Amino acid sequence: MNKPVIIAVAGGSSSGKTTVVNKILAQLKGYQIVVIRHDDYYKDQTHMTMEERREINYDHPLSLDNDLFFEHIELLMEGKTIEKPTYDFVQLNRAEKTETIEPAKIIILEGILVLEDERIRDLADIKIFVEADEDVRFIRRLKRDTEERGRTLDSVINQYLSTVKPMHYAFVKPTKRYADIIIPNDYSHDVAVDLIIAKIITILNK
């Protein structure tokens, strides 16, 4: 098996990373593609109480098991199957079930800090950073966390002000300098996606 094309999609919380990934997937129907979400690699916290889990800074690089993330990407590159962890955002812990991921010709890595670790950056053929207005990102996050993750309004606001926003400027936004393509999610980004698709196909055809 030839080396797969690896695409890393980073950007702030609720910047529109998943939207960009879905547009890429829509244009590459028929290709073997797998999406690995960095969020699933939050460290296991079974030994902690729920109150202790709520105090964790989930926007800091140390909250993620990058060693396992890197190991799994390498295994997929070698044509091997992995058992990927999954994350329960309600319980703030790894779920008991894992997901079997088969090797693919295209691997998409998605997460706010996916470009923070040099090991991951070095594996990526295409590095993307998705930007969006700060107020827009906060509104999207507020809507998602209250509607999908059972969070209260106050808890979302407190987390945003205490960790999400400061960590964005400390760790997430600085990774923009590593990106090959920066996509402003406030506007239509079809041209950027078309360029990404063209580059992916070029790499595959080499």
Backbone as CSV, one residue per row, in Angstrom:
resi,resn,N_x,N_y,N_z,CA_x,CA_y,CA_z,C_x,C_y,C_z
1,MET,0.838,-1.201,0.000,0.000,0.000,0.000,0.865,1.240,0.000
2,ASN,0.602,2.190,-0.921,1.338,3.437,-0.960,0.994,4.285,0.259
3,LYS,1.885,5.214,0.592,1.632,6.099,1.730,0.331,6.857,1.505
4,PRO,-0.560,6.875,2.482,-1.819,7.617,2.321,-1.581,9.120,2.353
5,VAL,-2.498,9.857,1.779,-2.460,11.320,1.869,-3.044,11.698,3.222
6,ILE,-2.289,12.482,3.986,-2.752,12.884,5.312,-3.043,14.380,5.319
7,ILE,-4.264,14.726,5.723,-4.712,16.108,5.759,-5.036,16.464,7.200
8,ALA,-4.419,17.506,7.728,-4.684,17.959,9.091,-5.521,19.227,9.036
9,VAL,-6.670,19.200,9.723,-7.585,20.348,9.723,-7.696,20.883,11.146
10,ALA,-7.102,22.063,11.371,-7.109,22.686,12.693,-7.944,23.967,12.660
11,GLY,-8.016,24.630,13.813,-8.785,25.870,13.916,-9.433,25.950,15.275
12,GLY,-9.893,27.129,15.635,-10.498,27.339,16.936,-11.758,26.522,17.150
13,SER,-12.177,26.428,18.405,-13.402,25.718,18.751,-14.589,26.306,17.999
14,SER,-15.342,25.453,17.308,-16.534,25.850,16.544,-16.223,26.813,15.406
15,SER,-15.028,26.685,14.839,-14.649,27.555,13.721,-15.222,27.075,12.391
16,GLY,-15.659,25.818,12.336,-16.198,25.284,11.093,-15.346,24.195,10.482
17,LYS,-14.504,23.560,11.307,-13.625,22.493,10.817,-14.419,21.340,10.218
18,THR,-15.464,20.926,10.931,-16.271,19.800,10.455,-16.963,20.135,9.136
19,THR,-17.392,21.367,8.981,-18.018,21.798,7.718,-17.036,21.647,6.565
20,VAL,-15.805,22.069,6.780,-14.781,21.953,5.744,-14.493,20.484,5.440
21,VAL,-14.374,19.666,6.493,-14.121,18.235,6.296,-15.258,17.599,5.497
22,ASN,-16.490,17.949,5.824,-17.642,17.378,5.111,-17.660,17.795,3.645
23,LYS,-17.213,19.009,3.341,-17.148,19.446,1.941,-16.078,18.672,1.179
24,ILE,-14.977,18.388,1.856,-13.922,17.580,1.237,-14.448,16.170,0.958
25,LEU,-15.123,15.595,1.950,-15.673,14.242,1.797,-16.684,14.181,0.655
26,ALA,-17.505,15.220,0.533,-18.541,15.250,-0.505,-17.940,15.232,-1.902
27,GLN,-16.752,15.839,-2.048,-16.118,15.904,-3.364,-15.213,14.713,-3.654
28,LEU,-15.015,13.868,-2.653,-14.121,12.721,-2.850,-14.858,11.388,-2.692
29,LYS,-16.124,11.395,-3.048,-16.897,10.153,-2.990,-16.262,9.118,-3.921
30,GLY,-16.170,7.905,-3.431,-15.548,6.852,-4.233,-14.116,6.575,-3.820
31,TYR,-13.523,7.505,-3.049,-12.169,7.300,-2.544,-12.226,6.684,-1.140
32,GLN,-11.187,5.933,-0.807,-11.083,5.392,0.553,-10.632,6.510,1.486
33,ILE,-11.508,6.919,2.382,-11.195,8.025,3.289,-11.582,7.648,4.713
34,VAL,-10.768,8.063,5.660,-11.114,7.919,7.065,-10.850,9.254,7.766
35,VAL,-11.757,9.612,8.682,-11.605,10.844,9.459,-11.296,10.459,10.909
36,ILE,-10.194,10.980,11.429,-9.805,10.731,12.813,-9.938,12.052,13.572
37,ARG,-10.816,12.081,14.563,-11.033,13.311,15.337,-10.154,13.289,16.589
38,HIS,-9.384,14.345,16.712,-8.434,14.464,17.825,-9.160,14.405,19.169
39,ASP,-10.398,14.884,19.230,-11.181,14.883,20.467,-11.314,13.487,21.066
40,ASP,-11.320,12.471,20.233,-11.470,11.106,20.740,-10.248,10.640,21.527
41,TYR,-9.179,11.417,21.458,-7.943,11.035,22.126,-7.701,11.825,23.416
42,TYR,-8.774,12.424,23.974,-8.635,12.966,25.321,-8.239,11.828,26.256
43,LYS,-7.409,12.150,27.225,-6.902,11.118,28.123,-8.023,10.488,28.950
44,ASP,-7.844,9.206,29.274,-8.816,8.502,30.101,-8.808,9.090,31.515
45,GLN,-10.010,9.350,32.042,-10.118,9.976,33.363,-11.059,9.182,34.284
46,THR,-11.067,7.868,34.086,-11.933,7.001,34.877,-11.648,7.127,36.369
47,HIS,-10.402,7.399,36.713,-10.001,7.479,38.123,-10.471,8.766,38.793
48,MET,-11.043,9.701,38.022,-11.468,10.985,38.566,-12.971,11.033,38.813
49,THR,-13.363,11.872,39.763,-14.790,12.120,39.971,-15.281,13.076,38.888
50,MET,-16.598,13.189,38.739,-17.149,14.114,37.755,-16.728,15.551,38.058
51,GLU,-16.702,15.920,39.321,-16.285,17.275,39.690,-14.840,17.529,39.275
52,GLU,-13.979,16.523,39.462,-12.577,16.671,39.070,-12.457,16.782,37.551
53,ARG,-13.277,16.010,36.834,-13.236,16.067,35.367,-13.646,17.441,34.856
54,ARG,-14.611,18.059,35.531,-15.080,19.380,35.104,-13.997,20.449,35.261
55,GLU,-13.022,20.178,36.113,-11.958,21.159,36.365,-10.797,21.037,35.363
56,ILE,-10.813,19.988,34.550,-9.730,19.775,33.583,-9.778,20.838,32.493
57,ASN,-8.602,21.295,32.081,-8.489,22.252,30.973,-8.412,21.448,29.673
58,TYR,-9.550,21.297,28.999,-9.618,20.459,27.802,-9.088,21.152,26.547
59,ASP,-8.653,22.387,26.690,-8.100,23.115,25.552,-6.584,23.238,25.639
60,HIS,-6.003,22.547,26.612,-4.551,22.520,26.763,-4.015,21.253,26.088
61,PRO,-2.888,21.342,25.399,-2.330,20.162,24.710,-2.139,18.947,25.617
62,LEU,-1.871,19.154,26.896,-1.624,18.035,27.802,-2.879,17.224,28.115
63,SER,-4.052,17.723,27.728,-5.290,16.968,27.964,-5.458,15.839,26.947
64,LEU,-4.631,15.844,25.915,-4.751,14.877,24.821,-3.634,13.841,24.851
65,ASP,-3.977,12.617,24.481,-2.992,11.540,24.427,-2.372,11.521,23.032
66,ASN,-1.432,12.435,22.804,-0.821,12.547,21.481,0.095,11.380,21.145
67,ASP,0.604,10.718,22.170,1.446,9.539,21.902,0.622,8.452,21.216
68,LEU,-0.573,8.198,21.741,-1.454,7.197,21.135,-1.952,7.675,19.776
69,PHE,-2.277,8.942,19.675,-2.748,9.529,18.410,-1.700,9.329,17.318
70,PHE,-0.456,9.671,17.624,0.654,9.531,16.677,0.876,8.059,16.320
71,GLU,0.846,7.193,17.332,1.038,5.754,17.107,-0.031,5.196,16.163
72,HIS,-1.280,5.612,16.360,-2.366,5.127,15.523,-2.241,5.618,14.081
73,ILE,-1.826,6.855,13.905,-1.640,7.372,12.542,-0.541,6.570,11.832
74,GLU,0.542,6.309,12.546,1.636,5.533,11.954,1.183,4.121,11.576
75,LEU,0.374,3.512,12.419,-0.127,2.165,12.126,-0.992,2.175,10.866
76,LEU,-1.857,3.185,10.732,-2.687,3.303,9.533,-1.820,3.509,8.294
77,MET,-0.750,4.290,8.439,0.171,4.517,7.326,0.861,3.225,6.897
78,GLU,1.023,2.319,7.863,1.663,1.025,7.566,0.665,0.003,7.035
79,GLY,-0.600,0.446,6.877,-1.622,-0.459,6.351,-2.253,-1.338,7.404
80,LYS,-2.132,-0.960,8.672,-2.671,-1.765,9.764,-3.966,-1.156,10.307
81,THR,-4.815,-2.018,10.837,-6.085,-1.594,11.428,-5.863,-1.148,12.874
82,ILE,-6.615,-0.139,13.316,-6.502,0.327,14.697,-7.861,0.240,15.408
83,GLU,-7.809,0.212,16.729,-9.002,0.340,17.558,-8.957,1.736,18.173
84,LYS,-9.685,2.648,17.555,-9.645,4.044,17.969,-10.539,4.271,19.190
85,PRO,-10.039,5.014,20.192,-10.913,5.338,21.321,-12.040,6.273,20.880
86,THR,-13.090,6.326,21.663,-14.165,7.307,21.437,-14.377,8.057,22.738
87,TYR,-14.929,9.259,22.628,-15.046,10.120,23.808,-16.494,10.465,24.089
88,ASP,-16.854,10.437,25.360,-18.201,10.760,25.806,-18.177,12.171,26.400
89,PHE,-18.750,13.132,25.675,-18.702,14.522,26.117,-19.671,14.812,27.259
90,VAL,-20.594,13.915,27.506,-21.503,14.088,28.644,-20.815,13.627,29.930
91,GLN,-20.145,12.470,29.853,-19.444,11.924,31.015,-18.036,12.492,31.188
92,LEU,-17.586,13.270,30.192,-16.236,13.854,30.218,-15.167,12.776,30.425
93,ASN,-15.293,11.726,29.638,-14.356,10.620,29.769,-14.395,9.767,28.507
94,ARG,-13.386,8.946,28.336,-13.401,7.996,27.233,-14.552,7.023,27.405
95,ALA,-15.210,6.748,26.302,-16.287,5.761,26.333,-15.682,4.358,26.370
96,GLU,-16.489,3.389,26.792,-15.996,2.012,26.841,-15.791,1.436,25.444
97,LYS,-16.634,1.836,24.499,-16.525,1.277,23.152,-15.392,1.938,22.371
98,THR,-14.787,1.156,21.506,-13.789,1.680,20.571,-14.353,1.549,19.155
99,GLU,-13.678,2.170,18.209,-14.121,2.127,16.814,-13.014,1.514,15.959
100,THR,-13.339,0.487,15.220,-12.355,-0.151,14.340,-12.169,0.698,13.092
101,ILE,-10.940,1.101,12.844,-10.608,1.945,11.691,-9.663,1.173,10.776
102,GLU,-10.097,1.006,9.548,-9.279,0.330,8.544,-8.370,1.335,7.837
103,PRO,-7.242,0.890,7.292,-6.367,1.779,6.519,-7.120,2.360,5.321
104,ALA,-6.719,3.538,4.887,-7.376,4.201,3.754,-6.356,5.008,2.963
105,LYS,-6.730,5.361,1.749,-5.832,6.142,0.899,-5.737,7.599,1.345
106,ILE,-6.786,8.076,2.021,-6.815,9.457,2.502,-7.192,9.438,3.977
107,ILE,-6.370,10.083,4.806,-6.638,10.175,6.241,-6.780,11.646,6.602
108,ILE,-7.933,12.006,7.171,-8.170,13.386,7.594,-8.117,13.444,9.117
109,LEU,-7.266,14.305,9.634,-7.133,14.509,11.069,-7.778,15.843,11.416
110,GLU,-8.695,15.840,12.373,-9.420,17.072,12.692,-9.372,17.368,14.181
111,GLY,-9.063,18.624,14.540,-9.060,19.002,15.948,-8.445,20.364,16.154
112,ILE,-8.798,21.017,17.250,-8.313,22.383,17.473,-6.794,22.418,17.623
113,LEU,-6.211,21.342,18.151,-4.775,21.323,18.427,-4.017,20.330,17.557
114,VAL,-4.600,19.979,16.418,-4.012,18.921,15.598,-2.690,19.361,14.950
115,LEU,-2.438,20.672,14.905,-1.167,21.157,14.358,-0.178,21.563,15.452
116,GLU,-0.540,21.336,16.710,0.314,21.793,17.810,1.524,20.875,18.008
117,ASP,1.344,19.583,17.764,2.412,18.597,17.964,3.231,18.453,16.676
118,GLU,4.522,18.690,16.783,5.401,18.650,15.600,5.376,17.287,14.917
119,ARG,5.242,16.215,15.695,5.211,14.868,15.113,4.032,14.704,14.154
120,ILE,2.887,15.265,14.546,1.688,15.169,13.714,1.849,16.045,12.480
121,ARG,2.373,17.248,12.676,2.583,18.171,11.535,3.470,17.536,10.481
122,ASP,4.510,16.853,10.940,5.473,16.275,10.001,4.870,15.143,9.168
123,LEU,3.798,14.525,9.670,3.148,13.455,8.918,2.172,13.988,7.869
124,ALA,1.712,15.225,8.056,0.645,15.772,7.214,1.167,16.274,5.866
125,ASP,0.470,15.889,4.794,0.795,16.384,3.453,0.153,17.748,3.201
126,ILE,-1.013,17.957,3.784,-1.734,19.225,3.626,-2.203,19.666,5.009
127,LYS,-1.825,20.889,5.394,-2.195,21.418,6.709,-3.137,22.612,6.508
128,ILE,-4.313,22.534,7.134,-5.363,23.532,6.952,-5.711,24.157,8.295
129,PHE,-5.915,25.467,8.294,-6.392,26.161,9.494,-7.677,26.893,9.126
130,VAL,-8.762,26.593,9.850,-10.067,27.207,9.584,-10.292,28.335,10.592
131,GLU,-10.549,29.526,10.088,-10.759,30.694,10.941,-12.220,31.112,10.942
132,ALA,-12.652,31.711,12.043,-13.990,32.299,12.105,-13.969,33.392,13.158
133,ASP,-14.865,34.345,13.014,-14.983,35.443,13.969,-15.188,34.887,15.382
134,GLU,-14.560,35.509,16.357,-14.604,35.017,17.735,-16.031,34.942,18.284
135,ASP,-16.842,35.968,18.003,-18.232,35.958,18.489,-19.028,34.831,17.849
136,VAL,-18.790,34.605,16.557,-19.483,33.530,15.847,-19.110,32.180,16.452
137,ARG,-17.836,31.999,16.743,-17.388,30.733,17.332,-18.024,30.499,18.698
138,PHE,-18.089,31.567,19.502,-18.685,31.413,20.832,-20.169,31.053,20.743
139,ILE,-20.900,31.713,19.865,-22.336,31.428,19.711,-22.546,29.989,19.252
140,ARG,-21.746,29.543,18.283,-21.854,28.162,17.807,-21.571,27.177,18.932
141,ARG,-20.525,27.455,19.716,-20.150,26.560,20.820,-21.254,26.518,21.874
142,LEU,-21.795,27.680,22.208,-22.861,27.766,23.202,-24.073,26.941,22.780
143,LYS,-24.437,27.081,21.522,-25.588,26.346,20.981,-25.326,24.840,20.998
144,ARG,-24.137,24.436,20.557,-23.788,23.012,20.504,-23.746,22.384,21.893
145,ASP,-23.061,23.044,22.837,-22.863,22.433,24.151,-24.144,22.346,24.976
146,THR,-25.039,23.315,24.800,-26.297,23.260,25.552,-27.287,22.289,24.919
147,GLU,-27.303,22.218,23.584,-28.278,21.378,22.896,-27.832,19.927,22.757
148,GLU,-26.525,19.698,22.557,-26.042,18.350,22.258,-25.314,17.682,23.423
149,ARG,-24.764,18.481,24.311,-23.908,17.900,25.362,-24.458,18.110,26.770
150,GLY,-25.678,18.615,26.876,-26.331,18.727,28.170,-25.701,19.716,29.128
151,ARG,-24.991,20.708,28.594,-24.322,21.687,29.443,-25.265,22.837,29.792
152,THR,-25.016,23.481,30.921,-25.801,24.660,31.290,-25.176,25.900,30.661
153,LEU,-25.982,26.940,30.548,-25.504,28.197,29.968,-24.306,28.731,30.746
154,ASP,-24.431,28.746,32.078,-23.355,29.292,32.906,-22.065,28.488,32.779
155,SER,-22.188,27.155,32.703,-20.984,26.326,32.622,-20.248,26.557,31.308
156,VAL,-20.995,26.735,30.214,-20.375,26.983,28.910,-19.653,28.337,28.915
157,ILE,-20.320,29.346,29.461,-19.720,30.687,29.515,-18.472,30.688,30.387
158,ASN,-18.567,30.059,31.577,-17.418,30.023,32.484,-16.228,29.300,31.870
159,GLN,-16.502,28.168,31.209,-15.415,27.421,30.574,-14.788,28.232,29.440
160,TYR,-15.633,28.906,28.670,-15.114,29.689,27.547,-14.168,30.784,28.038
161,LEU,-14.597,31.507,29.084,-13.792,32.629,29.575,-12.549,32.176,30.329
162,SER,-12.649,31.048,31.044,-11.525,30.618,31.879,-10.475,29.806,31.132
163,THR,-10.915,28.999,30.140,-9.932,28.147,29.447,-9.981,28.245,27.922
164,VAL,-11.174,28.178,27.333,-11.268,28.106,25.871,-10.621,29.318,25.205
165,LYS,-11.028,30.499,25.619,-10.501,31.719,24.989,-9.002,31.903,25.244
166,PRO,-8.526,31.831,26.503,-7.083,31.993,26.710,-6.241,30.919,26.043
167,MET,-6.728,29.678,26.033,-5.970,28.598,25.387,-5.947,28.764,23.865
168,HIS,-7.009,29.352,23.323,-7.038,29.608,21.878,-5.863,30.504,21.493
169,TYR,-5.659,31.556,22.267,-4.571,32.490,21.948,-3.203,31.936,22.322
170,ALA,-3.170,31.064,23.339,-1.881,30.507,23.780,-1.406,29.357,22.903
171,PHE,-2.344,28.498,22.458,-1.929,27.264,21.780,-2.547,27.034,20.400
172,VAL,-3.807,27.428,20.215,-4.488,27.116,18.955,-4.109,28.105,17.854
173,LYS,-4.355,29.377,18.085,-4.095,30.381,17.049,-2.643,30.396,16.576
174,PRO,-1.654,30.209,17.470,-0.258,30.193,17.001,0.041,29.112,15.967
175,THR,-0.753,28.029,15.925,-0.482,26.962,14.949,-0.884,27.360,13.530
176,LYS,-1.543,28.497,13.396,-1.933,28.965,12.063,-0.709,29.150,11.168
177,ARG,0.418,29.466,11.788,1.630,29.710,10.987,2.144,28.450,10.302
178,TYR,1.696,27.281,10.759,2.128,26.028,10.143,1.226,25.611,8.982
179,ALA,0.112,26.292,8.804,-0.878,25.878,7.807,-0.420,26.195,6.383
180,ASP,-0.753,25.285,5.472,-0.536,25.530,4.048,-1.675,26.374,3.482
181,ILE,-2.868,26.184,4.045,-4.063,26.891,3.586,-4.827,27.397,4.805
182,ILE,-5.217,28.681,4.784,-6.044,29.270,5.838,-7.398,29.595,5.231
183,ILE,-8.455,29.020,5.805,-9.800,29.194,5.260,-10.638,30.061,6.195
184,PRO,-11.124,31.214,5.722,-12.019,32.036,6.537,-13.436,31.472,6.478
185,ASN,-13.886,30.858,7.572,-15.178,30.177,7.557,-16.361,31.132,7.589
186,ASP,-16.098,32.435,7.757,-17.194,33.402,7.752,-17.811,33.535,6.359
187,TYR,-17.067,33.121,5.356,-17.515,33.286,3.969,-17.536,31.934,3.266
188,SER,-18.007,31.957,2.025,-17.981,30.738,1.215,-16.525,30.350,0.963
189,HIS,-16.238,29.063,1.098,-14.854,28.630,0.915,-14.757,27.521,-0.124
190,ASP,-15.631,27.555,-1.103,-15.641,26.523,-2.142,-14.345,26.516,-2.943
191,VAL,-13.785,27.708,-3.217,-12.547,27.780,-4.001,-11.410,27.104,-3.241
192,ALA,-11.323,27.379,-1.930,-10.270,26.760,-1.120,-10.411,25.242,-1.116
193,VAL,-11.641,24.760,-0.965,-11.875,23.311,-0.959,-11.513,22.713,-2.321
194,ASP,-11.857,23.410,-3.396,-11.502,22.922,-4.744,-9.994,22.790,-4.898
195,LEU,-9.250,23.762,-4.360,-7.787,23.703,-4.436,-7.245,22.526,-3.620
196,ILE,-7.850,22.291,-2.465,-7.433,21.170,-1.619,-7.684,19.844,-2.334
197,ILE,-8.857,19.712,-2.951,-9.193,18.483,-3.683,-8.198,18.252,-4.815
198,ALA,-7.885,19.312,-5.545,-6.931,19.198,-6.657,-5.565,18.725,-6.160
199,LYS,-5.135,19.259,-5.019,-3.839,18.867,-4.455,-3.861,17.409,-4.004
200,ILE,-4.963,16.993,-3.372,-5.078,15.599,-2.925,-4.972,14.644,-4.108
201,ILE,-5.686,14.940,-5.170,-5.699,14.077,-6.357,-4.308,14.047,-7.010
202,THR,-3.634,15.187,-7.007,-2.269,15.254,-7.549,-1.329,14.332,-6.773
203,ILE,-1.435,14.374,-5.446,-0.585,13.515,-4.612,-0.899,12.042,-4.845
204,LEU,-2.194,11.719,-4.935,-2.610,10.331,-5.150,-2.110,9.782,-6.483
205,ASN,-2.035,10.646,-7.473,-1.651,10.207,-8.812,-0.142,10.124,-9.024
206,LYS,0.629,10.583,-8.033,2.086,10.515,-8.197,2.559,9.064,-8.145
